[in-house]
């Protein structure tokens, strides 16, 4: 037989695990938007980090910032 304190412990454990927050992960299509700018240092020297990939030149709509390309803003 299970003692009263063991039942209480199991009930508390079940409630604690059941109420634990579930973290949301960004999808692969948008995860690059939230990466740090320091990830540009992962590309080897002639390459730059832009939109989740290592590229030779910054694509249209991106500004060259050395090791990474930053997306241009349309604001004035």
ABEGO torsion letter per residue (X at the ends): XBBAAAAAAAAAAAAAAAABBBBBBBBAAAAAAABBAAAAAABBAABBBBGGBBBABBBBGBBBAEABBBBBBABX
